[in-house]
Amino acid sequence: MFAQENQFVDDSSPLYNFISQHLRDVGRITFAEFMDLALYCPQLGYYTRPREKIGAQGDFFTSPHLSSDFGELVAEQLAEMWQILGQPDPFTVVELGAGQGLLAADVLRYLDFKYSDCFHCLTYVIGEKAAAHVVEQRYRLRRWTEAGVRIEWTPIEEIPTNSITGCVFSNELIDAFPVHLVEIRDRTLKEIYVQLEENRFAETIGDLSTEQLADYFKFIGVDVLNFADGYRTEVNLAALDWIETIAQKIDRGFILTIDYGYPANRYYNPMRSQGTLQCYYQHSHHNDPYIYVGEQDITAHVDFTGLQLAGERSGLRTEGFTQQGLFLMSLGLGDRLMEITQTEATSTQDLQNRLQRRDALHQLMNPMGLGGFGVLIQSKNLSQDIQLKGLMQRI
């Protein structure tokens, strides 16, 4: 149980008061419900409030913040997918959870510059839950919308069934889906709930809120009931619904998912006895979700085996799984590093820019950091065997 006497609990914030009143009304809620309120409560949650969250002034940064190279290399993969699909027009690219729009801007700029034929077939759709992010995205992408480029903002749920020929992709999205917390007690799977004790959020343990939690471990083939008493971990049921929804929207094409996580046998491991839940606040991280409520990000790693199996159950084919560093190297990151090294700087400022870019590229491929993120590519209704460039190197 997390300590609740922490001095940073803000019991005067509107979100704290809202959740507290809800708990007084209902008694207790699952951790997944608590996490959903903390992150997505309208106008009050971490992702729904208009404040800086990502980048130097926020709480964390993502790959697109380091360098435009990340988006450009993703664009390389998208261009190859367009070729494999027979150069469709429209070629629909759906980015889910586009944040500040940095990745979208880098992809659009690079496709326009290097793959103009693909660019002119492009319809770029953004699925974004946070209204504040939509405002920022529209501002950042205005040069393309004003030029008549087909850019739309549409929730994935509102996209017609079997309408997408192209690719649905996300970067660091699923880790912020609300997760259930479960714990082993006397060789029985129990669930962690949140309640109010002395006007503080506190945990309590009870029976499972849904049998889907027990079924999940059967689905992925991991017998957690043999793990030691007190073993705690997360279950992301929302991710299964998410991949099923996407599979329904695609007629022919790909799903590209980039996030931090593991295959099931590494995720649900006796050595990882307290799960992967992490909170991010002003570029520091800790594991107490009950402080800075609405002011901090709450995340859990992704079980890529669950995503893969749920996709296959929904008619998707798994093309491959690799690490971000290997994915980017296969798409040309190594060539970019070599170019920086082999060409001479023309000025002191140019040298400084090259050194910064080289450092960013190394961070993108570092297996102990961003380079260790998982990359899963799935497809639907592709009859031929294909070899995607981004999957040339696999773990």
C-alpha positions as CSV (number, residue, x, y, z in Angstrom):
1,M,0.0,0.0,0.0
2,F,1.3,3.5,-0.8
3,A,1.8,6.0,2.0
4,Q,-1.0,8.5,2.1
5,E,0.5,11.0,4.5
6,N,2.7,12.4,1.8
7,Q,3.1,16.1,2.0
8,F,2.4,16.6,-1.7
9,V,-1.2,15.3,-1.5
10,D,-3.3,18.3,-2.6
11,D,-6.6,17.9,-0.9
12,S,-7.8,21.3,-2.1
13,S,-7.7,20.7,-5.9
14,P,-11.0,20.4,-7.8
15,L,-10.0,16.9,-9.1
16,Y,-9.1,15.6,-5.6
17,N,-12.5,16.9,-4.4
18,F,-14.3,15.4,-7.3
19,I,-12.8,11.9,-6.8
20,S,-13.2,12.1,-3.0
21,Q,-16.9,12.9,-3.4
22,H,-17.3,10.1,-5.9
23,L,-15.7,7.7,-3.4
24,R,-18.1,8.9,-0.6
25,D,-21.0,8.2,-2.9
26,V,-19.9,4.7,-4.1
27,G,-17.5,3.5,-1.4
28,R,-14.7,2.2,-3.6
29,I,-13.6,2.0,-7.2
30,T,-11.2,-0.1,-9.1
31,F,-7.7,1.3,-9.7
32,A,-8.5,1.4,-13.4
33,E,-11.5,3.8,-12.6
34,F,-9.2,5.9,-10.4
35,M,-6.5,6.1,-13.1
36,D,-9.1,7.0,-15.7
37,L,-10.4,9.9,-13.5
38,A,-6.9,11.1,-12.7
39,L,-5.9,11.2,-16.3
40,Y,-9.0,11.8,-18.3
41,C,-11.7,13.4,-16.1
42,P,-13.2,16.2,-18.3
43,Q,-11.5,19.6,-17.7
44,L,-9.8,18.3,-14.6
45,G,-7.7,15.2,-15.5
46,Y,-4.0,15.3,-16.3
47,Y,-4.5,14.9,-20.1
48,T,-7.7,17.0,-20.3
49,R,-6.4,20.2,-18.6
50,P,-4.8,22.9,-20.7
51,R,-1.2,22.7,-19.3
52,E,2.2,21.9,-20.6
53,K,2.8,18.1,-20.1
54,I,5.4,17.1,-22.6
55,G,8.8,18.5,-23.3
56,A,11.3,20.6,-21.3
57,Q,8.5,22.5,-19.5
58,G,6.4,19.4,-18.8
59,D,6.8,16.1,-17.0
60,F,8.4,13.8,-19.6
61,F,9.5,13.8,-23.2
62,T,9.0,11.5,-26.1
63,S,11.1,10.5,-29.1
64,P,9.7,13.3,-31.4
65,H,11.0,15.9,-28.9
66,L,14.6,14.7,-29.4
67,S,14.9,15.1,-33.1
68,S,12.8,15.2,-36.3
69,D,14.7,12.1,-37.3
70,F,12.3,9.9,-35.4
71,G,9.3,11.1,-37.4
72,E,11.2,11.0,-40.6
73,L,12.2,7.4,-40.1
74,V,8.6,6.5,-39.2
75,A,7.6,8.3,-42.5
76,E,10.1,6.0,-44.3
77,Q,8.1,3.0,-43.0
78,L,4.8,4.6,-44.0
79,A,6.0,5.2,-47.5
80,E,7.0,1.6,-47.9
81,M,3.6,0.5,-46.6
82,W,2.0,2.7,-49.3
83,Q,4.0,0.9,-51.9
84,I,3.1,-2.5,-50.5
85,L,-0.6,-1.6,-50.6
86,G,-0.4,-0.7,-54.2
87,Q,-0.1,3.0,-53.9
88,P,-3.7,3.6,-52.9
89,D,-5.4,7.0,-53.1
90,P,-6.5,7.9,-50.5
91,F,-3.7,6.4,-48.4
92,T,-5.1,6.9,-44.9
93,V,-2.7,7.3,-42.0
94,V,-4.3,7.5,-38.6
95,E,-2.2,8.7,-35.7
96,L,-3.8,8.0,-32.3
97,G,-2.8,10.2,-29.4
98,A,-0.8,12.8,-31.4
99,G,0.2,14.9,-28.3
100,Q,1.5,18.2,-29.4
101,G,1.5,17.3,-33.1
102,L,5.3,17.1,-33.4
103,L,5.4,13.6,-34.9
104,A,2.6,14.5,-37.4
105,A,4.5,17.6,-38.5
106,D,7.7,15.7,-39.0
107,V,5.9,12.9,-41.0
108,L,4.0,15.3,-43.2
109,R,7.1,17.5,-43.9
110,Y,9.3,14.5,-44.8
111,L,6.7,12.8,-47.0
112,D,6.1,16.0,-48.8
113,F,9.9,16.5,-49.3
114,K,11.0,12.9,-50.2
115,Y,7.9,10.9,-51.2
116,S,5.7,13.5,-53.0
117,D,3.6,10.9,-54.8
118,C,2.7,9.3,-51.5
119,F,2.1,12.7,-49.9
120,H,-0.4,13.6,-52.5
121,C,-2.4,10.5,-51.9
122,L,-2.3,11.0,-48.1
123,T,-5.3,11.6,-45.8
124,Y,-3.9,12.2,-42.3
125,V,-6.4,11.5,-39.5
126,I,-5.7,12.3,-35.9
127,G,-7.6,10.6,-33.1
128,E,-7.1,12.7,-30.0
129,K,-9.0,12.7,-26.7
130,A,-7.5,15.8,-25.1
131,A,-9.1,19.0,-26.4
132,A,-6.1,21.1,-25.4
133,H,-3.9,18.9,-27.6
134,V,-6.2,19.3,-30.5
135,V,-5.8,23.1,-30.3
136,E,-2.1,22.8,-30.3
137,Q,-2.1,20.2,-33.1
138,R,-4.3,22.4,-35.3
139,Y,-1.9,25.4,-34.8
140,R,1.2,23.3,-35.5
141,L,-0.3,21.8,-38.7
142,R,-2.0,24.9,-40.0
143,R,0.5,25.3,-42.9
144,W,-0.7,22.0,-44.4
145,T,-4.4,22.5,-43.6
146,E,-4.3,26.0,-45.2
147,A,-2.6,24.5,-48.2
148,G,-5.5,22.0,-48.6
149,V,-3.7,18.9,-47.4
150,R,-6.3,16.4,-46.1
151,I,-5.9,16.4,-42.3
152,E,-8.8,15.4,-40.2
153,W,-9.5,15.1,-36.5
154,T,-11.8,12.1,-35.9
155,P,-12.0,9.8,-32.9
156,I,-11.2,6.2,-33.9
157,E,-14.7,5.1,-32.7
158,E,-16.3,7.4,-35.3
159,I,-14.3,6.1,-38.3
160,P,-16.5,3.8,-40.4
161,T,-16.0,0.1,-40.3
162,N,-13.6,-1.4,-42.9
163,S,-12.9,2.1,-44.3
164,I,-9.1,2.5,-43.8
165,T,-6.6,1.5,-46.5
166,G,-3.4,2.5,-44.9
167,C,-1.9,2.5,-41.5
168,V,-3.0,3.2,-37.9
169,F,-0.1,4.1,-35.7
170,S,0.6,5.3,-32.2
171,N,3.7,6.3,-30.2
172,E,3.6,6.1,-26.4
173,L,-0.2,5.9,-26.2
174,I,-1.2,2.5,-24.7
175,D,1.0,3.0,-21.6
176,A,-1.4,5.7,-20.4
177,F,-4.6,3.5,-20.7
178,P,-6.2,2.8,-17.3
179,V,-5.0,-0.5,-15.9
180,H,-6.4,-2.8,-13.2
181,L,-4.1,-3.7,-10.4
182,V,-4.2,-7.3,-9.2
183,E,-2.4,-9.1,-6.4
184,I,-1.8,-12.8,-5.5
185,R,-3.2,-13.7,-2.0
186,D,-3.2,-17.3,-0.9
187,R,-2.8,-18.5,-4.5
188,T,-5.9,-16.5,-5.5
189,L,-6.0,-13.5,-7.8
190,K,-7.4,-10.5,-6.0
191,E,-7.9,-6.9,-7.2
192,I,-6.8,-3.6,-5.7
193,Y,-9.5,-1.0,-5.1
194,V,-9.3,2.7,-4.1
195,Q,-11.3,4.1,-1.2
196,L,-11.3,7.1,1.1
197,E,-9.7,6.8,4.6
198,E,-9.4,9.9,6.8
199,N,-9.9,12.1,3.7
200,R,-7.0,10.4,1.9
201,F,-6.9,7.9,-1.0
202,A,-6.1,4.5,0.3
203,E,-6.0,1.0,-1.2
204,T,-8.0,-2.0,-0.2
205,I,-8.1,-5.5,-1.7
206,G,-11.1,-7.5,-2.8
207,D,-12.5,-10.0,-5.3
208,L,-12.1,-9.4,-9.0
209,S,-14.4,-6.7,-10.5
210,T,-14.6,-8.8,-13.6
211,E,-13.6,-12.4,-14.6
212,Q,-11.9,-10.9,-17.6
213,L,-8.9,-10.3,-15.3
214,A,-8.5,-14.0,-14.6
215,D,-9.2,-14.9,-18.2
216,Y,-6.5,-12.5,-19.3
217,F,-3.7,-14.6,-17.9
218,K,-5.2,-17.7,-19.4
219,F,-5.3,-15.9,-22.7
220,I,-1.6,-14.9,-22.7
221,G,-0.5,-18.3,-21.2
222,V,1.0,-17.1,-17.9
223,D,0.0,-18.9,-14.6
224,V,0.5,-16.1,-12.1
225,L,-1.2,-18.2,-9.4
226,N,2.1,-20.0,-8.9
227,F,3.8,-16.7,-8.1
228,A,4.7,-15.8,-4.5
229,D,2.1,-14.3,-2.2
230,G,2.0,-10.5,-2.6
231,Y,2.9,-10.5,-6.2
232,R,1.3,-7.4,-7.8
233,T,0.9,-6.4,-11.4
234,E,-1.3,-4.6,-13.9
235,V,-3.8,-5.8,-16.5
236,N,-4.6,-3.5,-19.4
237,L,-8.1,-4.7,-20.6
238,A,-8.6,-1.4,-22.4
239,A,-5.7,-2.3,-24.8
240,L,-7.6,-5.4,-25.9
241,D,-10.7,-3.4,-26.7
242,W,-8.5,-0.8,-28.5
243,I,-6.9,-3.2,-30.8
244,E,-10.2,-4.9,-31.6
245,T,-11.7,-1.5,-32.5
246,I,-8.8,-0.7,-34.8
247,A,-9.0,-4.1,-36.5
248,Q,-12.7,-3.3,-37.3
249,K,-11.9,0.0,-38.9
250,I,-9.2,-1.3,-41.3
251,D,-10.1,-2.7,-44.7
252,R,-6.5,-3.3,-45.7
253,G,-3.4,-2.1,-44.1
254,F,-1.2,-2.0,-41.1
255,I,-1.1,-1.2,-37.4
256,L,2.2,0.2,-36.1
257,T,2.4,0.4,-32.3
258,I,5.5,1.9,-30.5
259,D,5.6,1.9,-26.7
260,Y,7.6,0.8,-23.7
261,G,6.8,-2.8,-22.6
262,Y,7.6,-6.4,-22.9
263,P,6.3,-9.8,-24.2
264,A,4.1,-11.5,-21.6
265,N,6.8,-13.9,-20.3
266,R,9.0,-10.9,-19.4
267,Y,6.2,-8.7,-18.1
268,Y,4.6,-11.2,-15.9
269,N,7.7,-12.6,-14.3
270,P,8.1,-13.5,-10.6
271,M,11.2,-11.2,-10.5
272,R,9.0,-8.2,-11.4
273,S,6.9,-8.6,-8.2
274,Q,5.5,-5.1,-8.0
275,G,4.5,-4.5,-11.6
276,T,5.5,-1.6,-13.8
277,L,3.3,1.3,-12.6
278,Q,5.2,4.6,-12.8
279,C,4.3,8.2,-12.3
280,Y,6.0,11.2,-13.9
281,Y,6.1,14.7,-12.4
282,Q,8.5,17.4,-13.6
283,H,10.9,14.9,-15.2
284,S,11.2,12.8,-12.1
285,H,9.4,9.4,-11.6
286,H,8.1,7.5,-8.6
287,N,5.4,4.9,-8.0
288,D,2.8,6.7,-5.9
289,P,-0.3,7.5,-8.0
290,Y,-2.2,9.1,-5.1
291,I,-0.2,12.3,-5.0
292,Y,-0.1,15.2,-7.4
293,V,-3.5,13.9,-8.6
294,G,-4.3,15.5,-12.0
295,E,-0.8,17.0,-12.0
296,Q,1.2,13.9,-12.9
297,D,1.2,11.3,-15.6
298,I,0.4,7.7,-14.5
299,T,1.6,4.9,-16.8
300,A,2.2,1.1,-17.0
301,H,4.2,-0.9,-19.5
302,V,2.5,-2.6,-22.4
303,D,2.1,-6.3,-22.7
304,F,2.8,-6.8,-26.4
305,T,1.8,-10.5,-26.3
306,G,-1.7,-9.5,-25.2
307,L,-1.9,-6.9,-28.1
308,Q,-0.6,-9.5,-30.6
309,L,-3.0,-12.3,-29.5
310,A,-6.0,-9.9,-29.3
311,G,-5.1,-8.7,-32.8
312,E,-4.9,-12.2,-34.2
313,R,-8.3,-13.0,-32.6
314,S,-9.7,-9.9,-34.4
315,G,-8.4,-11.0,-37.8
316,L,-4.9,-9.3,-37.8
317,R,-1.7,-10.9,-38.8
318,T,1.4,-10.3,-36.8
319,E,4.2,-9.1,-39.1
320,G,6.8,-8.8,-36.4
321,F,8.0,-7.4,-33.1
322,T,11.3,-5.6,-32.5
323,Q,12.9,-2.9,-30.5
324,Q,12.8,0.8,-31.4
325,G,16.5,1.0,-31.9
326,L,16.6,-1.9,-34.3
327,F,13.5,-0.5,-36.1
328,L,15.1,2.9,-36.6
329,M,18.5,1.4,-37.6
330,S,16.7,-0.7,-40.3
331,L,15.1,2.4,-41.7
332,G,18.3,4.4,-42.0
333,L,19.3,5.8,-38.6
334,G,22.8,4.3,-39.0
335,D,23.2,6.1,-42.3
336,R,22.3,9.4,-40.7
337,L,24.9,8.9,-37.9
338,M,27.5,8.1,-40.5
339,E,26.7,11.2,-42.5
340,I,27.1,13.4,-39.4
341,T,30.5,11.8,-38.7
342,Q,31.9,11.8,-42.3
343,T,31.0,15.4,-43.3
344,E,32.9,18.4,-42.0
345,A,31.1,21.1,-40.0
346,T,31.1,24.5,-41.8
347,S,30.9,26.6,-38.6
348,T,31.0,26.4,-34.8
349,Q,27.2,26.6,-34.7
350,D,27.0,23.8,-37.3
351,L,29.3,21.6,-35.2
352,Q,27.2,22.2,-32.1
353,N,24.1,21.3,-34.1
354,R,25.7,18.1,-35.3
355,L,26.8,17.1,-31.9
356,Q,23.3,17.7,-30.5
357,R,21.7,15.7,-33.3
358,R,24.2,12.8,-32.9
359,D,23.4,12.7,-29.2
360,A,19.7,12.6,-30.0
361,L,20.1,9.7,-32.5
362,H,22.1,7.8,-29.9
363,Q,19.3,8.3,-27.4
364,L,16.7,7.0,-29.9
365,M,18.7,3.8,-30.3
366,N,19.9,3.3,-26.8
367,P,18.6,-0.2,-25.7
368,M,18.5,0.9,-22.1
369,G,16.2,3.9,-22.9
370,L,14.1,4.8,-25.9
371,G,15.8,2.3,-28.1
372,G,14.5,-0.5,-25.9
373,F,10.8,0.4,-26.6
374,G,8.8,-2.3,-28.3
375,V,7.6,-1.9,-31.9
376,L,4.8,-4.2,-33.0
377,I,3.5,-4.3,-36.6
378,Q,0.3,-6.0,-37.5
379,S,-1.6,-6.2,-40.8
380,K,-5.0,-7.0,-42.2
381,N,-6.1,-8.5,-45.5
382,L,-2.7,-8.7,-47.1
383,S,-2.6,-11.9,-49.1
384,Q,1.1,-11.8,-50.0
385,D,4.0,-12.5,-47.7
386,I,5.8,-9.2,-47.1
387,Q,9.1,-8.0,-45.6
388,L,8.9,-4.6,-44.0
389,K,12.1,-2.7,-43.9
390,G,11.6,-1.7,-40.3
391,L,11.5,-5.4,-39.2
392,M,14.7,-6.4,-40.9
393,Q,16.4,-6.6,-37.5
394,R,14.5,-8.3,-34.7
395,I,15.1,-9.2,-31.1
